[in-house]
Amino acid sequence: MSADRMMLIIICFAVNFLVTIAYKENCTVPNIPNGYVHELTKLNEYILLVPGDNLTHGAEILITCDEDYDLAANQLVDENFALKCNNGKLALTPYCVPRLINYEMKPGRGKFLGSSRIRDRFNRIQKVPCVYEPRDENTWTFYNGNRITQNTTFPNGADLVFRCNDISTYSLQGNMTRKCEDGKWSGKIAHCIRLYSHSFYSPPVITYDITIENDTASILENGSLIVPQHTDVTLHCLWLKDNGDPHWRKDWKYINKDEIPSLISWNENENSLDLFIPKIQLKAAGIYSCQTPNRKRHMMDLAVLPRESDEIDLELKMSSCTYVPRNWSNTLILQNGKEIFLKEQQYFPNGTVLDNICKNVLQYKMEGNKSIQCNAGKWSSAWPNCTYLTDSVDSPPALDIQITNSDKSYFVDDKGIVIVPKETTVSFICKFSGGKPVMALQGARLRQTMGQHRSGSTTAWYLRADIPTNSISFTFFCKIPRKDVNLFHSVEVIAKGSCKLEERKMQYRWRGSKIITIPGREMYVEDELVLVECDDSTTSVIPVHFRCGDKGNWIPGPNQRCRAQR
């Protein structure tokens, strides 16, 4: 009998009967031309398998293909290209096919040229996977909660999360999350840099001490330090006091020495500014940052895990809504107009309203309600999602904006509104290759022209409009030419004066004292105020503002200066 069938036969001669106990059969790793098979191990790592090897029942495998090859469209089991061994059989035999990169669909008399079979395959295989190569041992990479330790191919749309192995002495640079977008990773390369507590030019090192009984602290895949409720937490900002006094902030707000429950003391022996949080509560969760006098900053994201034995007011708990963990790499969450960072086990009281905005409103579209409210323990609707847009006939069109006769540029504010400069010519672009879309600037009467631009096999349509000297608002709308479905995308636009915040240019001498801006964001619209602070530690910090003028210039506020401490 074959060993692969794993069948055990027990014969009992005493009572003259036969008992057969059958076990689940193994699978054989398939040989995939131009493809590879990976198995998910108990350590949550993918390892490369050899064709012909045994695969135990229930084992999960990931199929990847060589460069210029894709998994056949009708073989996609789920978005991860994953299969499971089920009693000696795989659900199907996967295979890789050549990527149809050069295939071009052209409109002709209301139809697309090419057979329906090829056209269907093109539409379903056009997404190109991405290859990720781990760069160094200090930067850890996670995919669906599993750490990636070797070169791995990921399907289009996959999200990777990065953090430093040592969150105390290393700082993550680049994007914390990156998405596979048609063969390329979004954002900037993530890497961790070493911090030095004795260097004037380095951000400070942050270490932590946690007093826990019968419990443990852990670090999440996004680098958050999670501690149980009611434990004593001490954060140490390591810094040489001879170089000046650092200061702590929580969620970007200063922590004063007399604040409770956060108590601050300088540890002479350790050369550190200690932040002590006794019996930490849920409201103490947040981003703690230590900033040095020369504006170097290191952060620690602290999450608090409720204890199961804690007695929480039942009525309050029943009326609150909880956060459902998911990937928010492309979504901005706002509460009362301010960005928040969601964590697991986070409760929102009844009546809470959260606003959701896509970080890239031109390349992504919000699916679902933009605002959701907590109503008696339930959210008013499902959480919205930001969908990546392509030039496919099955996708709403991606948009773009270009300023043609000015050195200024557009930007997107924290409400998802596109701000364009006044007295300029702006091209509003709709990226679609399958015919002439319906385009409009709704709510504005502007002199405009429509045109078409080709770049290789890619076609883009544009509306070019002259923006006047006065402030106006309108909506840029684009709809693809399909009658069976309503696929469109739109963004709100405001033409208004704007100012760019460049820290070097914002160092003013004002009434004998040097004033430096507190970084917030890069772009501001006219009449907005930016807060500044005195850079000399011997002066008191008082509210000092500069206003963005309609010509893009910063205007100091009246009767504002840095006052010497008494």
C-alpha positions in Angstrom: 0.0 0.0 0.0 1.3 3.5 -0.9 2.6 5.5 2.0 0.9 8.6 0.5 -2.5 7.2 1.2 -1.8 7.1 5.0 -4.3 4.3 5.6 -4.0 2.2 8.8 -5.5 -1.4 8.9 -6.0 -3.0 12.3 -6.9 -6.7 12.3 -8.2 -8.3 15.5 -8.2 -12.1 15.2 -9.8 -12.6 18.5 -13.2 -11.5 17.5 -12.9 -12.0 13.7 -13.7 -8.5 12.5 -11.8 -5.9 10.5 -11.5 -2.2 11.5 -10.3 0.4 9.0 -9.3 3.9 10.1 -8.8 6.2 7.1 -6.8 9.4 7.3 -6.8 12.4 5.0 -4.5 12.0 2.0 -1.6 14.2 1.1 -1.4 16.3 -2.0 1.5 16.4 -4.5 3.1 19.8 -5.1 2.3 20.5 -8.8 4.8 21.4 -11.4 3.8 24.8 -12.8 5.8 26.0 -15.9 7.0 29.6 -15.3 5.5 29.4 -11.8 6.4 28.6 -8.2 4.6 27.1 -5.2 5.0 28.5 -1.6 3.6 27.0 1.6 2.6 29.0 4.7 4.4 27.5 7.7 3.5 27.5 11.4 5.8 30.4 11.8 3.7 32.4 9.4 6.3 32.5 6.7 6.1 31.4 3.1 8.7 28.8 1.9 9.4 27.7 -1.6 8.3 24.1 -2.4 9.8 21.6 -4.9 7.4 20.0 -7.4 6.6 16.4 -6.4 6.9 17.0 -2.7 4.2 15.9 -0.4 1.7 18.5 0.9 -0.3 17.6 4.0 -4.1 17.9 4.2 -5.2 21.5 5.0 -1.9 23.1 4.0 -2.2 26.5 2.3 -0.1 27.3 -0.7 0.6 30.6 -2.6 1.1 30.5 -6.4 3.4 33.0 -8.0 4.6 33.4 -11.6 7.8 34.4 -13.4 8.3 38.0 -14.7 6.1 38.7 -17.8 3.7 35.9 -16.7 0.5 36.0 -14.7 -1.7 33.5 -13.1 -4.5 32.5 -15.5 -7.6 34.6 -14.9 -10.0 31.6 -14.5 -7.6 30.1 -11.9 -7.9 32.9 -9.3 -9.4 31.3 -6.2 -9.2 34.5 -4.1 -7.3 37.8 -4.1 -4.2 36.1 -2.6 -3.9 33.4 -5.3 -4.2 30.9 -2.4 -5.1 27.2 -2.6 -5.6 24.5 0.1 -4.9 20.8 0.0 -8.2 18.9 0.6 -7.9 15.2 1.1 -5.3 14.6 -1.6 -6.6 17.1 -4.1 -6.2 20.8 -4.9 -9.3 22.7 -6.0 -7.8 23.2 -9.4 -4.4 22.9 -11.2 -3.0 26.4 -11.5 -1.0 27.5 -14.5 0.8 30.7 -15.6 0.2 32.4 -18.9 2.2 35.1 -20.8 1.2 38.6 -19.7 -0.7 40.5 -22.3 1.1 43.8 -21.9 1.1 45.0 -25.5 -2.6 44.1 -26.2 -4.5 47.2 -27.0 -8.3 47.6 -27.1 -9.4 50.1 -29.7 -13.0 51.3 -30.3 -14.4 50.6 -33.8 -18.1 51.2 -34.8 -19.4 50.7 -31.3 -17.4 47.5 -30.7 -14.0 46.5 -29.5 -11.7 44.8 -32.0 -10.5 41.3 -31.1 -12.3 38.1 -30.1 -14.4 38.1 -27.0 -12.3 35.3 -25.5 -9.0 37.4 -25.8 -10.9 40.5 -24.7 -12.2 38.8 -21.6 -8.8 37.4 -20.7 -7.2 40.9 -21.1 -9.7 42.5 -18.8 -9.1 39.8 -16.2 -5.3 39.5 -16.3 -4.3 43.1 -16.7 -3.3 43.4 -13.0 0.5 42.9 -12.6 1.8 41.4 -9.3 4.7 43.0 -7.4 7.9 41.5 -6.0 9.2 42.5 -2.6 12.7 42.0 -1.4 13.5 42.4 2.4 16.3 44.9 2.7 17.7 44.7 6.2 17.2 42.9 9.5 16.1 46.1 11.3 13.1 46.7 9.0 10.3 44.1 9.4 7.7 43.6 6.8 4.2 42.1 7.3 1.5 40.9 5.0 -1.9 39.9 6.4 -0.3 39.7 9.9 2.5 37.4 8.7 6.1 38.5 8.6 7.9 38.3 5.2 11.6 37.2 5.5 12.5 36.4 1.9 11.8 37.5 -1.7 8.1 37.1 -2.3 5.7 37.9 -5.1 2.4 39.6 -4.1 -0.8 40.1 -6.1 -2.0 43.4 -7.3 -3.7 45.3 -4.5 -1.7 43.7 -1.7 -0.8 45.9 1.2 2.5 45.6 3.1 3.0 47.0 6.6 6.5 48.0 7.9 8.0 48.7 11.3 11.3 48.7 13.0 12.4 45.6 14.9 13.6 47.8 17.7 11.1 50.7 18.1 13.2 52.4 20.8 16.6 52.9 19.0 15.4 52.9 15.4 13.1 55.2 13.5 11.0 54.3 10.5 11.6 56.4 7.4 9.4 56.3 4.3 5.9 54.9 4.2 4.6 52.6 6.9 2.2 51.0 4.4 2.8 50.3 0.7 0.3 49.0 -1.9 1.0 46.9 -5.0 -0.4 49.0 -7.8 -0.1 47.2 -11.2 3.5 46.0 -10.7 4.8 48.9 -8.7 4.8 49.6 -4.9 3.2 52.9 -3.9 4.9 55.4 -1.6 8.5 55.6 -0.6 10.8 52.7 0.4 10.5 52.0 4.2 13.8 51.7 6.1 14.9 52.2 9.7 17.6 54.5 10.8 19.7 54.2 14.0 19.2 56.8 16.7 21.9 58.0 19.1 21.0 59.5 22.5 24.3 61.4 22.8 24.2 63.1 19.4 22.9 66.6 19.0 21.9 65.9 15.4 20.0 62.7 16.0 16.4 62.3 17.1 16.3 61.0 20.8 16.1 57.4 21.8 12.8 56.4 23.6 12.9 53.4 25.9 10.1 52.1 28.1 9.6 50.3 31.4 6.3 48.5 32.1 5.2 46.9 35.4 2.9 44.0 34.5 1.6 41.2 36.7 0.6 38.0 34.9 0.5 39.8 31.6 2.8 40.9 28.8 3.3 43.9 26.5 3.6 43.3 22.8 4.4 45.3 19.6 1.9 45.3 16.8 2.8 45.0 13.1 2.5 48.7 12.7 5.0 49.4 15.5 2.4 50.3 18.2 3.3 49.3 21.7 0.3 47.7 23.3 0.1 47.4 27.1 -2.7 46.1 29.4 -4.9 48.5 31.2 -4.0 49.4 34.9 -0.3 48.9 34.4 2.5 51.4 35.3 4.2 52.7 32.2 7.4 54.9 32.1 8.7 56.3 28.8 12.4 57.5 28.9 13.5 60.2 26.4 17.3 59.7 26.4 19.1 63.0 25.7 22.1 65.0 27.0 20.7 67.8 29.1 23.8 69.9 28.3 22.3 70.2 24.8 19.1 71.8 26.1 15.8 70.6 27.5 13.6 68.2 25.4 9.8 68.1 25.8 7.1 65.5 25.6 3.9 65.7 23.5 0.8 63.5 23.3 -1.0 63.5 20.0 1.0 66.6 19.1 0.0 68.6 22.2 2.5 69.7 24.9 2.5 67.7 28.1 2.9 70.1 31.1 4.7 69.1 34.3 1.5 69.4 36.4 -0.6 67.2 34.2 -2.3 64.1 35.6 -1.9 61.2 35.1 1.3 62.0 33.2 4.1 63.1 35.6 7.5 64.3 34.2 10.8 64.2 36.0 14.5 64.6 34.8 16.6 61.5 35.6 20.1 62.9 36.2 21.7 59.4 36.3 20.2 58.2 33.0 20.3 61.6 31.2 16.6 61.2 30.3 13.3 63.0 30.6 10.9 60.5 32.0 7.2 60.4 31.4 5.4 58.3 34.1 1.9 57.1 33.5 0.6 55.2 36.6 -2.2 52.7 36.2 -2.7 53.5 32.6 -6.3 54.0 31.3 -7.8 53.7 27.9 -7.9 57.5 27.4 -4.1 57.6 27.8 -3.6 55.8 24.5 -2.0 57.9 21.8 1.1 59.0 20.0 3.8 60.1 22.5 6.7 62.1 20.9 9.8 63.6 22.5 11.3 66.6 20.7 14.7 68.1 21.3 15.5 71.8 21.2 16.9 71.5 17.6 13.5 70.0 16.5 14.5 66.4 16.2 11.6 64.1 17.2 11.1 60.4 17.9 7.6 58.9 18.5 6.1 56.0 20.4 2.5 54.9 19.5 1.0 53.6 22.8 -2.1 51.4 22.7 -4.0 50.3 25.8 -5.7 46.8 25.9 -8.7 46.6 28.3 -8.6 43.9 30.9 -11.4 41.4 30.7 -12.0 41.6 34.4 -12.5 45.3 34.4 -16.0 46.4 35.4 -17.1 48.8 32.7 -20.5 50.5 32.9 -22.8 48.2 31.0 -25.1 50.9 29.7 -22.2 52.9 28.4 -20.6 49.9 26.8 -23.9 48.8 25.1 -24.4 52.3 23.6 -20.8 52.6 22.4 -19.4 51.5 19.0 -16.1 49.6 18.5 -13.6 49.9 15.8 -13.4 47.0 13.4 -9.7 46.3 12.5 -8.9 46.7 8.8 -6.4 48.3 6.5 -6.6 52.1 6.4 -3.5 52.8 4.4 -5.4 54.9 1.8 -8.0 56.4 4.1 -7.9 59.5 6.4 -10.2 59.3 9.5 -11.3 62.6 11.0 -13.1 63.2 14.3 -14.2 66.8 14.9 -12.0 67.9 12.0 -8.8 66.3 13.4 -7.1 63.2 12.1 -7.3 60.2 14.5 -5.4 56.9 14.4 -7.7 53.9 15.0 -6.6 51.0 17.3 -8.1 47.7 18.2 -10.5 47.6 21.2 -11.2 51.3 20.7 -14.6 52.5 21.9 -16.5 55.5 20.5 -19.4 56.9 22.6 -22.9 57.1 21.3 -23.3 60.1 18.9 -19.7 60.0 17.6 -19.4 61.1 14.0 -16.3 60.0 12.0 -15.5 61.5 8.6 -13.6 59.4 6.0 -11.5 60.8 3.2 -9.3 59.1 0.6 -5.7 60.3 1.0 -5.4 60.5 -2.8 -8.8 61.8 -4.0 -7.8 61.8 -7.7 -6.5 58.2 -7.9 -9.0 56.6 -5.3 -12.7 56.9 -5.0 -14.7 56.6 -1.7 -17.2 53.7 -1.8 -19.9 54.1 0.8 -21.0 56.9 3.1 -18.3 59.5 3.8 -19.6 60.1 7.3 -20.7 57.4 9.8 -22.3 57.9 13.2 -22.5 55.7 16.3 -26.2 55.1 17.1 -26.9 53.1 20.2 -24.0 50.7 19.8 -24.1 50.4 16.0 -22.6 52.4 13.2 -25.1 54.2 10.9 -23.7 52.3 7.9 -20.9 50.1 6.8 -17.3 51.5 6.9 -16.5 53.1 3.6 -13.6 52.0 1.4 -11.2 53.8 -0.9 -11.0 51.9 -4.2 -8.0 52.3 -6.5 -9.0 53.5 -10.0 -7.6 52.4 -13.4 -8.4 53.2 -17.1 -10.3 49.9 -17.4 -13.8 49.9 -18.8 -14.9 48.3 -15.5 -13.5 51.0 -13.3 -14.5 54.6 -12.6 -11.8 56.9 -14.2 -8.8 58.2 -12.4 -8.3 61.9 -12.4 -5.4 64.3 -12.5 -4.8 68.1 -12.4 -2.0 70.1 -14.1 -1.2 73.8 -13.7 0.1 75.0 -17.1 1.2 78.7 -16.7 2.3 79.1 -13.1 5.1 78.0 -10.8 2.4 77.2 -8.2 0.8 73.8 -7.8 -2.4 72.4 -6.5 -2.9 70.5 -3.3 -5.6 68.6 -1.4 -6.7 69.9 2.0 -7.6 67.9 5.0 -11.3 67.7 3.9 -10.4 66.1 0.5 -11.0 69.3 -1.5 -8.6 70.2 -4.3 -7.1 73.7 -4.0 -5.9 75.3 -7.2 -4.3 78.7 -7.5 -6.2 81.7 -8.9 -5.2 83.5 -12.1 -3.9 80.4 -13.8 -4.8 77.9 -16.6 -5.7 74.5 -15.2 -6.0 71.2 -17.1 -8.5 68.8 -15.5 -7.6 65.4 -16.8 -9.7 62.2 -17.0 -7.6 59.0 -17.6 -9.6 56.7 -19.9 -8.6 54.9 -23.1 -11.9 53.4 -24.2 -13.7 56.3 -25.8 -14.7 59.9 -25.2 -15.9 60.4 -21.6 -18.5 62.9 -20.3 -16.6 65.7 -18.6 -17.8 68.9 -16.9 -16.9 71.6 -14.4 -20.2 71.7 -12.5 -21.1 74.9 -10.7 -18.7 77.3 -12.5 -18.9 79.3 -15.8 -15.4 79.2 -17.1 -13.9 79.5 -20.5 -12.8 76.0 -21.3 -11.6 73.7 -24.1 -11.7 69.9 -24.3 -8.9 67.8 -25.9 -7.2 64.5 -26.0 -3.7 63.4 -25.2 -2.0 60.1 -26.1 1.1 58.5 -24.6 1.8 55.1 -26.1 -1.3 53.0 -25.5 -2.6 55.3 -22.8 -5.2 58.0 -23.6 -6.2 60.9 -21.4 -8.9 63.5 -21.9 -8.7 67.0 -20.5 -10.8 70.1 -19.9 -8.5 73.2 -19.9 -10.0 76.2 -18.0 -8.9 79.7 -17.2 -9.2 80.4 -13.5 -10.2 84.0 -12.7 -8.8 86.3 -10.0 -11.7 85.8 -7.6 -12.2 82.7 -5.4 -14.6 80.2 -6.9 -15.7 76.6 -6.1 -17.0 73.9 -8.4 -16.9 70.1 -9.0 -14.8 68.3 -11.6 -16.9 65.4 -13.0 -15.9 62.6 -15.4 -18.1 59.6 -16.6 -17.0 56.8 -18.9 -19.1 56.1 -22.0 -21.1 53.0 -20.8 -24.8 52.8 -20.8 -25.2 49.6 -18.7 -23.4 51.0 -15.6 -22.9 54.4 -14.1 -19.1 54.6 -13.6 -17.9 58.1 -12.8 -15.6 60.0 -10.5 -15.7 63.6 -9.2 -13.7 65.9 -6.9 -14.6 69.2 -5.3 -12.3 72.1 -6.4 -11.7 75.6 -4.9 -9.7 78.3 -6.6 -8.1 80.3 -3.8 -4.8 81.9 -2.9 -2.3 79.5 -1.1 0.9 79.7 0.8 3.7 77.1 1.0 5.3 76.5 4.4 9.0 76.3 4.0 10.7 76.1 7.3 13.9 77.9 6.2 12.0 80.9 4.9 9.8 81.1 8.1 12.7 81.9 10.4 11.9 85.6 11.1 13.5 88.1 13.4 10.5 89.8 15.0 11.0 92.5 17.6 14.4 91.2 18.7 13.4 87.5 19.0 13.8 84.7 16.5 10.5 82.9 15.7 10.3 79.4 14.2 7.2 77.7 12.9 5.7 74.6 14.4 5.4 72.1 11.5 1.8 71.2 10.7 1.4 70.7 6.9 3.0 72.1 3.9 0.3 74.1 2.2 -2.2 76.6 3.6 -5.0 78.6 1.9 -5.4 82.4 2.2 -6.5 83.8 5.6 -5.4 80.6 7.4 -3.2 81.0 10.4 0.0 79.1 11.3 1.2 78.9 14.8 4.8 79.7 15.6 7.0 79.4 18.8 10.0 81.1 20.2 13.2 79.1 19.7 15.0 80.5 22.8 14.4 78.3 25.9 14.7 81.4 28.1 11.5 82.8 26.6 7.9 81.8 27.3 5.9 80.2 24.6 2.9 82.4 23.8 0.4 82.1 20.9 2.1 83.8 17.9 0.5 83.5 14.4 1.3 84.3 10.8 -1.5 84.7 8.3 -1.5 83.4 4.7 -2.0 86.3 2.3 -3.9 86.3 -1.0 -0.6 86.7 -2.9 1.0 83.6 -1.3 2.9 85.6 1.3 3.0 85.2 5.1 1.9 88.2 7.2 2.9 88.5 10.9 0.0 89.1 13.3 -0.2 92.5 15.1 1.3 93.0 18.6 2.8 89.5 18.8 6.3 88.8 20.0 8.4 86.5 22.2 8.4 87.7 25.8 11.3 87.1 28.2 10.5 85.0 31.2 10.3 86.9 34.6 
